[in-house]
Amino acid sequence: MSKALLKYIRLSPTKARLIAREVQGMNAEIAIASLEFTPNKAARIISKVIASAVANGGYDAQNVFITSCRVDAGPVLRRFMPRAKGRATPIRKPTAHILVEVDTQKKVKKVSKDKESSKELNEQNKNTQKKQTAAQTAKSVATPTEKPSKPKTTKTTKAAPAKQAQSKKKTEGEEK
């Protein structure tokens, strides 16, 4: 197994991680070829680091697989841009450290198969839980339950208070 490490490269780690995830587990020769045609600054840099890792081990690129490609965050250069009314806004210029490990054996696939089998088990558990909840709801629908009776309330309309006020005026007028 051989390694190559590129430190303090002026590249955003989040953008470089997208490329690093695509390359992980691939054959080194295929990875370098595909990265050459990817229109991304990170792709060109990572392909050079992969080529360096292959050369460090003295391997041929056809027989080597990328076991891990890791992008870590480096220090951030802080700059300021002048703005209106004497203000300044910060500019962050991130750096990254890129580590690539290559080996003649394909070790990453074993890990991914374990992850795939655990995903399948999780999906099976979810399906059984859905079936159980569906069966429980079917049972509850099959057995009728008594509906609670609604309490009877008298509805008052807006016209009723007006009529009551008119009737009170009439009674008061008649008394006088």
N, C-alpha and C positions, 0 to 999 in steps of 0.2 A: 504494500500500500504506500502511495506517495501523496504528498500534499503540496499545495502552493497557496501562498497567502499574499494578498495585495492589501496594503494598509493605506489609510488616509487618502482614498480616491475621492475626488469631488463629484459625488453622485448621491442622489437621494436613496437611502436604504429601502424605503418602501417600494420605490419603482424598480430597484434591482431585485428585490425578493420575488416579484412576479416572474421575472425571467429565470431566476434560480430554481423556482419550483418546477418549471417546465422541463428543465435539463436533468433534474435529479433522476437517477436510475437509468439514464440513456447510455448508449454506446458513445464513447468519447468522439469518435470520428463523425458520427451522425449528428451529435450535438454541436460540434464545431461548424459543420456544414450548414446546419439549420440556423445557427446564430449569425452566420455571415450575411444572411439574407433577411434578417429581422431588422426593421428600421428603428433601432433603439440604441441609445448611447450605452446602456447597461449590457446589451447583447454583445456589442463589440468587445467591451472590457472583459466580460465573463468568458468569452471564447478564448481570449489571450491567456487568462488565468488557467483555463482547462488545458490549453496547449502546454503551458509551463509545468503543470502538475504531471502531465504525461511525460514530458522531457526529463523532469526531476527523477522519475522512477526508472527511466531508460526503457520504457515500454513502447510498443507500437500502438498507435491510436485505434487500430481495428480490433485489438484484443482486450481493450480496457473499458471498464464501465465506471461511471461517476457514482460513487457510493454516497457522497454528501456534497452539497453545494450550499454554503451558509453565508448570509450577508448580515453583518452586525453593524450597528450604528457607531460611528466615530464621533469625534468632537464637532461641534457646530460653530462655524465662523459667523460672528455677529457683526453686521454692518448696518449703517443707518443711511436713509435717504431723506434729503431735505424736502419739506413740504411747505404749504402755504402758511403764512402768519408766524413764521419762525419755529414751526414744529418740525419734528423728525419722526419717521416711522422706521421700525426695525426691519431688517432683511436678514433672514436666516439662510445660511449657505451650508447645508449638511454635508458630512463626509461619511464614508462607509469603509468597512473592512470586509474583504471577500475571501473566504476560505473554501478551497475545492480539494476534495479527497478522491483519488481514483484507485481502483484495484482491478485485478484480473477476474475476480469473481463478482457475480451480480448479487450483492447482499441486500439491496433495497427492496427487491421484489418479495423477499420473505416477510419483511415487515409489513409491506402493503397488503399481502395476502392475509396476514393476521388481522389487519384493520378491516379488510373487506369481510372476513368471516364474522368479526364482531359487529359490523354494520348489518349483516344479514340476520344475525341473532337479534339485534335490536328491532329490526323490521318485523321479524317473526313475533316477538313479544308484543309489539304494537298491534299487529293483526289479531293476535289472540285476545288482547284487551278490548279491541273494537268488537270482536265477535261476542265476548262476554257481556259487554254493555248493551249490544244489540239484543241479545237474548233476554237480558233483564228488562229492557224496555218493552219487548214483545210480551213478556209475562205480565207486566203491569198493565198493558193495554188489554190483554185477554181477560183479566179479572176486573169486572166493573166495580167501581167503588161508589159509595153514596156521595152525591154532590152536596156540598153544604148549602143550606137554604139561605136565600138572600133576605136580610131583614127588610120588612116593609117600611118604607118611608113615605111620608106625605110630601107631595111636591107642591111648592107654593109658586105661583106664577107672579109675574110683575104686576099684572092687572089686579090681582086680589087686594094688595095693600092700597091701591088707589081707590078701589070701590069701598073699602072699609073707611078710608078718610072721608069720602063723599057722604057715606051714611052717617058718620059722626057729625058732620056739618049740618045735615038735615035734621038730626035729632036735636042738636043745640039750637037751631033756628026755630024749631017747633016749640021748644020749651020757653022761649022768650016771648 
